[in-house]
Amino acid sequence: MEPNPNNWYAVYTKPRWEKKVADALVRKQVETYCPINRVTHQWSDRKKIVEEPLFKSYVFVRIPELLKTTIRETSGIVNFVYWLGKPARIPDHEIEQIRSFLNEYQDVEVESFPIHANDLIQITSGPLMYQRGRVIEAAKNTVKVVLYSMGFALTATVKKSEMVLINSQAIAPVNASM
């Protein structure tokens, strides 16, 4: 069986433009997925089920590599979502998991994975890109990290958006020899 040359990518949209962007991409005959969450809103006099995008400002597109420029030019799209310096590829099975989950449940909430003290992380952008370190303090938007290189422990404050979690102490034991 020949692998499909199309990959799923996440694109970042203007705020509250998810459905408009998805419609524009469908008109361009691009395979698109804007996960819709059915949320129950309660008012003093009534309840109503409202359909909202599950991921705020994100839409998924399944395209070949060469269509990236065309997608970026679509009204309402800010850019591709990047992971480790490249547009983030989303495996087919993760898109299917999202679809299945939304078919089974409503009022779904999206939470980012928390970063805690002692977690092992890798910096994804900036002058410390690709460096690994151990979190020693976590704040709302920044994390203080000890970076191990050349036998020195350097402490740097890094934005949470510029790192990925490699190993969480809550999930797996920390290697003390690190």
N, C-alpha and C positions, 0 to 999 in steps of 0.2 A: 504494500500500500504506500503510495507516494505522500510525503508530508505536505500539509497545506502551507503555501507560502504566505498566507495571511496570518497576522498575529493580532491579538487584542492589545490595545493601548488605552491608557486613561488620558483624557484631555481635560484641562482645567478651563472652566467657563467663567464668564462674568457672573457676579452674584445673581441668583434667581433666573438664570438663562438656561438651565439644564434642558427643559422641555423644548424651548425654542431652538436650541442648538441641535438636539436630537432630530427634530422635524426638518431642519435645514439639511442635515446630513442624509436623512432618508430621501429627500428630494434630489440629492446628488447621487443617489443609489449606493450609499455607503452603509455597510452593515453596522448598526448602532445598537447600543443597549444603555438605556437610562433606567436603572432600577427604581421602581416606584414602590413606596411604602404606604400601606393603608393605615392611617393614624386616626384614632377616635378623639375628637375635640368635644369638650364638655362646656356648654354655656349654661347660664342660669335657667334658661327655658327649654333647652334641647341639647341633644347629642347629634353629632354628625361625623361620618367617616370621610376623611379628606385624603386624597392621594398626593403625596409629596415625594420628591426625589430622596432616595435613601442617603446618597452621598452628596452633600451640598457642594455645588460648583464642579461636579465631576460627571463626565459622560464617557462611556467606553466605546471604542471604535475597533472594528476588525478590518485591517487593511494590509496591503503589501507595503514593504519598506518605501518604495518609490512614491507613494501617495501622501507622505507626511507633509510636504510643502502645501499641497492642495488643501489638506485638512486644516492646517494652521491659518489659511486665508479665509476660512469660514467665519462669517459674522458671529460674534459672541464667544469665540474660542480665544483664550488668552495664550495658551501654549500646551504642549504635552506635559504630563506629570513626569518628572525625572527621578530616577533612582540610580545612585552611584554614577552620576554624570551622563546617563543615557536615558532616552524615553523608556519609561517603565513598561515592560511586557507583562501582560497578565495571562497566566496559563488558562487554557480552555476550561479545565476542571474547576478553577476558582470562579469563573463566570457562571458555570453550571451550578456550583454550590450556592451562589447568591440567588440565582433564579429559583432553585428548589426551596431554599430557606424562605424566600418571600412568598412562594406559593403556599407554604405551610403556616406561616405566622404573619400577624400584623402587629402594629405598634413596635416595630423593630428599632433598636437604638444602635448607633455606631459609636464605638469607643476606641480611642487610640490606645495602644499598648503602653502602659506606664513604664517609666524608667525610674529605678530606685538606686539608692546608694549600694555600691558593690557590684552592680551589673557591669558586664564587659560590653563595650561599645566600639564601633568603628566610625570615624569622622568621614562624612560623605562629600563635603565641599569646604572651600576656604584653604588657607595656607597649611592647615594640618591634615588635608585630605589623605585618606587611606591609613592614617595612624590609628592604632588601637589603644584603648586605655580602660581603666577601671573608674567607674563613677564614685566620687567621694561625697558629693552633695548634689541634690536635685532641687531646683526651684521651678517657678511657673514656666519660664521660657528659656532658662539656661541651666546648664549642668556643669559642675566643676569636676574635671576629669584628671586623673594622674596618667600621663603618657610615658610609657616605658621605652626609652631608646638610649643608646650609648651608655648604659649603666646609670643614668640619672632619672630621677622622678621629676618630671616637669608638670606643673599644675596650670591648666588652661581653662578658661570659661568658654563654653561652646553652646551655641543655640541648639535646642532640641531638634530643630528642623534640619540641622547639618550632621545628624548622626543616625546610625541604625543600631539596634540592639543585637548583640551577638549571642549573649548568654545571660539569662536572668538568674540571679541567686534564688529567686522564688521558685524557679523551675528545676534548676540543676545546681549541684554543689559547685562552689567556686574553687578553682585550682590555686592553692596558696603559693605555688612556685612561680606564678605568672610574673 
